[in-house]
Amino acid sequence: MGQLDIVVIAIIGINVLMSLKGFNDFSFFEKYKFNIGGVRRGEQVRMLTSGFLHVDMTHLFFNMFTLYFFAPVVVGFLGNVKFLIVYFGSLIFGNLFSLFFHKNEYHYSAVGASGAVSGIIYAGILFRPDMSLYLMFIPIPIPAYIFGIGYLLYSIFGMKNRIGNIGHDAHFGGAVGGYVITLILAPWILYDNTLMVGLLAIPIIILFVLQRLGKL
């Protein structure tokens, strides 16, 4: 990984500043978090601002740590402006998924950059499917595409079974956003990494089939 670009530093900085503000200001946190009732009342700004708030320092650290490693890959292939399109597009996709799957749960709330970061992860895998990832407690490198597929399959499982206090739908939606937007911005991937594009689409197809069958 090379030197971090100023755009990535700015994104991390905004996440840190807004999250710290939210930690210490309950009214600020409540005003800008993702909340179904608030969004349906017309407070669409929550669709964006919620992606810069976090529950605690651990939540903030892991999202920014992941972004720190994957963002340079995406910036290296797309440049600053298109990186931002993927980042913010994935953030919105993630919240749209949450809105769709929880539209009748007026008290449902969520925060975090996970949707945006998931999109950057998926974009990075599309560009560098040969990457290997080292995860805690796993002593061997994991191919990036295996991680990506497993990540989305687990997200589907989490959505279906409501595992933990985690916005699995936002994670999945963000990854779908990163996948779709990256292919639009860099269509050459379809020809250079055709097999990988198909493999990474499998969890997305599974999700939509389950949704159509009413299994989610």
C-alpha positions as CSV (number, residue, x, y, z in Angstrom):
1,M,0.0,0.0,0.0
2,G,1.4,3.4,-1.0
3,Q,0.9,6.8,0.6
4,L,-2.7,7.6,1.5
5,D,-4.3,10.1,-0.9
6,I,-5.6,13.4,0.5
7,V,-9.2,12.3,-0.4
8,V,-9.0,9.2,1.7
9,I,-7.4,11.1,4.6
10,A,-10.3,13.6,4.4
11,I,-13.0,10.8,4.4
12,I,-11.3,9.2,7.5
13,G,-11.0,12.7,9.1
14,I,-14.7,13.5,8.7
15,N,-15.7,10.1,10.1
16,V,-13.5,10.6,13.1
17,L,-14.7,14.2,13.8
18,M,-18.4,13.4,13.3
19,S,-18.2,10.2,15.4
20,L,-16.4,12.0,18.2
21,K,-19.1,14.7,18.2
22,G,-21.8,12.0,18.3
23,F,-20.1,10.2,21.2
24,N,-20.4,13.3,23.3
25,D,-23.6,14.9,22.0
26,F,-26.7,12.7,22.2
27,S,-29.0,15.1,20.4
28,F,-26.5,15.4,17.5
29,F,-26.3,11.6,17.2
30,E,-30.1,11.2,17.3
31,K,-30.6,14.0,14.7
32,Y,-28.2,12.5,12.1
33,K,-28.4,8.7,12.6
34,F,-30.2,6.5,10.1
35,N,-33.8,6.1,11.3
36,I,-36.7,4.8,9.3
37,G,-39.2,7.1,10.9
38,G,-37.0,10.1,10.4
39,V,-36.3,9.3,6.7
40,R,-40.0,8.7,6.0
41,R,-40.8,12.1,7.6
42,G,-38.6,13.6,4.9
43,E,-35.2,13.8,6.7
44,Q,-33.3,12.3,3.8
45,V,-30.1,13.9,5.1
46,R,-29.9,10.9,7.5
47,M,-29.2,8.7,4.5
48,L,-25.8,10.4,4.2
49,T,-24.9,11.6,7.7
50,S,-25.5,8.3,9.3
51,G,-22.5,6.9,7.4
52,F,-20.2,9.2,9.3
53,L,-21.4,8.3,12.8
54,H,-20.4,5.3,14.8
55,V,-21.5,3.6,18.0
56,D,-18.2,3.6,19.7
57,M,-14.4,3.7,19.2
58,T,-14.2,0.0,18.3
59,H,-16.8,0.4,15.6
60,L,-15.1,3.5,14.2
61,F,-11.6,1.9,14.3
62,F,-12.5,-1.2,12.4
63,N,-14.3,0.6,9.7
64,M,-11.5,3.1,9.2
65,F,-8.8,0.4,9.5
66,T,-10.5,-1.5,6.7
67,L,-10.8,1.6,4.6
68,Y,-7.2,2.4,5.2
69,F,-6.1,-0.8,3.5
70,F,-8.6,-1.1,0.6
71,A,-9.1,2.6,-0.4
72,P,-5.6,3.0,-2.0
73,V,-6.4,0.1,-4.4
74,V,-9.6,1.8,-5.6
75,V,-8.0,5.3,-5.8
76,G,-5.1,3.8,-7.7
77,F,-7.4,2.4,-10.4
78,L,-10.1,5.0,-10.5
79,G,-8.6,8.3,-9.2
80,N,-10.1,10.6,-6.6
81,V,-13.4,11.6,-8.1
82,K,-14.5,8.2,-9.1
83,F,-13.3,6.8,-5.8
84,L,-15.7,9.3,-4.1
85,I,-18.5,8.2,-6.4
86,V,-18.0,4.6,-5.4
87,Y,-17.7,5.5,-1.7
88,F,-20.8,7.7,-1.5
89,G,-22.8,5.6,-3.9
90,S,-22.1,2.5,-1.8
91,L,-23.1,4.4,1.3
92,I,-26.5,5.4,-0.2
93,F,-27.0,1.9,-1.6
94,G,-26.5,0.4,1.9
95,N,-29.0,2.7,3.4
96,L,-31.5,2.1,0.6
97,F,-31.3,-1.6,1.3
98,S,-31.9,-0.9,5.0
99,L,-34.9,1.3,4.1
100,F,-36.3,-1.4,1.8
101,F,-36.0,-4.3,4.3
102,H,-37.1,-2.3,7.4
103,K,-39.5,0.1,5.8
104,N,-42.3,-0.7,8.3
105,E,-40.1,-0.6,11.4
106,Y,-40.3,3.0,12.3
107,H,-38.0,2.7,15.2
108,Y,-35.2,0.9,13.3
109,S,-31.9,2.9,13.5
110,A,-28.4,2.4,12.3
111,V,-25.1,4.2,12.0
112,G,-21.6,3.5,10.6
113,A,-19.5,3.7,7.4
114,S,-19.9,-0.1,6.9
115,G,-22.0,0.2,3.8
116,A,-19.5,2.6,2.1
117,V,-16.5,0.5,3.3
118,S,-18.2,-2.7,2.0
119,G,-18.5,-1.0,-1.4
120,I,-14.8,-0.1,-1.4
121,I,-13.9,-3.7,-0.4
122,Y,-15.9,-5.1,-3.3
123,A,-14.4,-2.6,-5.7
124,G,-10.9,-3.4,-4.5
125,I,-11.6,-7.1,-5.0
126,L,-12.9,-6.5,-8.6
127,F,-9.7,-4.6,-9.4
128,R,-7.3,-7.0,-7.6
129,P,-8.9,-10.4,-7.2
130,D,-5.4,-11.8,-6.8
131,M,-5.1,-10.0,-3.4
132,S,-4.7,-12.1,-0.3
133,L,-6.1,-11.0,3.1
134,Y,-4.7,-11.9,6.5
135,L,-7.5,-12.1,9.2
136,M,-7.1,-12.4,12.9
137,F,-7.1,-15.9,14.2
138,I,-6.6,-17.3,10.7
139,P,-2.9,-18.1,10.1
140,I,-3.1,-18.4,6.3
141,P,-3.8,-15.8,3.7
142,I,-7.4,-15.8,2.2
143,P,-7.9,-15.0,-1.4
144,A,-9.8,-11.7,-1.7
145,Y,-12.6,-13.1,-3.8
146,I,-13.2,-15.9,-1.3
147,F,-13.5,-13.3,1.4
148,G,-15.9,-11.2,-0.7
149,I,-18.2,-14.1,-1.5
150,G,-18.1,-15.4,2.1
151,Y,-18.8,-11.9,3.5
152,L,-22.0,-11.4,1.4
153,L,-23.2,-15.0,2.1
154,Y,-22.8,-14.3,5.8
155,S,-24.6,-11.0,5.4
156,I,-27.5,-12.9,3.8
157,F,-27.5,-15.3,6.7
158,G,-27.4,-12.5,9.2
159,M,-30.3,-10.7,7.4
160,K,-32.4,-13.8,7.4
161,N,-31.8,-14.8,11.0
162,R,-31.4,-11.2,12.5
163,I,-28.0,-12.1,14.0
164,G,-26.6,-9.6,16.4
165,N,-27.1,-5.8,16.5
166,I,-25.5,-5.5,13.1
167,G,-26.9,-3.8,9.9
168,H,-26.3,-6.8,7.6
169,D,-28.6,-5.3,5.0
170,A,-26.5,-2.1,4.8
171,H,-23.3,-4.2,4.5
172,F,-24.8,-6.1,1.7
173,G,-26.3,-3.1,0.0
174,G,-23.0,-1.3,0.2
175,A,-21.2,-4.2,-1.4
176,V,-23.8,-4.4,-4.2
177,G,-23.3,-0.6,-4.7
178,G,-19.6,-1.0,-5.0
179,Y,-19.9,-3.9,-7.4
180,V,-22.4,-2.2,-9.7
181,I,-20.8,1.3,-9.7
182,T,-17.3,-0.1,-10.2
183,L,-18.4,-2.1,-13.3
184,I,-20.1,1.1,-14.7
185,L,-17.0,3.2,-14.1
186,A,-14.5,0.5,-15.2
187,P,-16.4,-1.8,-17.7
188,W,-13.1,-3.3,-18.9
189,I,-13.2,-5.5,-15.8
190,L,-16.0,-7.4,-17.4
191,Y,-13.6,-8.6,-20.1
192,D,-10.4,-8.8,-18.0
193,N,-11.9,-10.5,-15.0
194,T,-15.0,-12.1,-16.4
195,L,-14.9,-15.2,-14.1
196,M,-14.4,-13.1,-11.0
197,V,-17.3,-10.8,-11.9
198,G,-19.5,-13.8,-12.2
199,L,-18.4,-15.4,-9.0
200,L,-18.9,-12.2,-7.0
201,A,-22.4,-11.9,-8.5
202,I,-23.5,-15.2,-7.0
203,P,-24.4,-13.9,-3.5
204,I,-26.3,-11.0,-5.1
205,I,-28.3,-13.4,-7.2
206,I,-29.0,-15.5,-4.1
207,L,-30.3,-12.5,-2.2
208,F,-32.7,-11.4,-4.9
209,V,-34.0,-14.9,-5.3
210,L,-34.6,-15.3,-1.6
211,Q,-36.3,-11.9,-1.5
212,R,-38.6,-12.8,-4.4
213,L,-39.5,-16.1,-2.7
214,G,-40.3,-14.2,0.5
215,K,-37.6,-15.9,2.5
216,L,-36.1,-12.7,3.9
